[in-house]
Amino acid sequence: MATVTFSANKARVPLGSPIELTYRFNVAPDAKFDGNYKVFVHFVDADGGVLWNDDHDPSPPTSQWRPGQTIQYTRTRFLPVVPFLGEVKVTVGLYRDSDRLPLQGLDPADRQSTTREYKVGTLQLLPTSENIFVFKKNGWHPTEFAAENPTLEWEWTQKVATLTLKNPRKDVFLYLEFDARTDVFTDRPQQVTVYSGDQPVDTFPANAGVPTLRRIPITAAQLGQNEMAELRIEVDRTFVPAKLPAGGRDVRELGIRVYNVFVETR
């Protein structure tokens, strides 16, 4: 049905850090899709165990794929902290319910694969010690987990939430993955301002009710000259769940919900 290839912006990546994953499908000249299929992506250790996945709906959906067309898109994901270091194999396939479509991957021998799961590349996993450690200082509520998916976790900010890190004295990116209660702020979205020290480095609306990733450039000059650098996330408005029409007992002051926060050098 298609030839699938894969690339990443890093071949060696520390656990817990963001990575850009690019998927490319060259649709076969005689391919016809009878509906929408999902993409499954498995990251497999040396023993064949699946460490994590990046299953998703392709964009555009397969029902819109046409013979001879090239479909390519990039997803930025955060690697989970798994108990494994070293090389992992990346495998991809297309599925709907229990049905998997025949594809062609990196290894021509996979063409006859009975599982219809195709190797597209490898990644080298490095320890978290390779990352810049970011400490959540003040203004953060305790970590929460999704009941249906314990690997999904987040922390709500208060009106002001502070981060500290050892100053790398280099230009960096701050990755902030967050969402907001857009059903609460229906008149206008909350405004979020990120500061490095006392200097604002980015301002944006919290106008999405689903996890949204923002990559914020911060220069070495903006980080300052101190041994430790401080970043602040401020929202112009907060809410208290107990004061909403639905009621409840949650009396916390909440700003935005943060799924991932990460700093890496540019």
Buried (B, 14 or more C-beta within 10 A) or exposed (E): BBBBBBBBEBEEBBBBBBBEBEBBBBBBEEBEBEEBBBBBBBBBBEEEEEBBEBEBEBEEBBEEBEEEBEBEBEBEBBBEEBEBBEEBBBBBBBBBEEEBBBBBBBEEEBEEBEEBBBBBBBBEBBEEEEBBEBEBEEBBBEEEEEEEEEEEEBBBBBBBBBBBBEBBBEBBBBBBBBBBBBEBBEEEBBBBBBBBBEEEBBEBBBBEEEBBBBBBEBEBEBBBEEEEBBBBBBBBEBBEBEEEEEEEEEEEBBBBBBBBBBBBEE
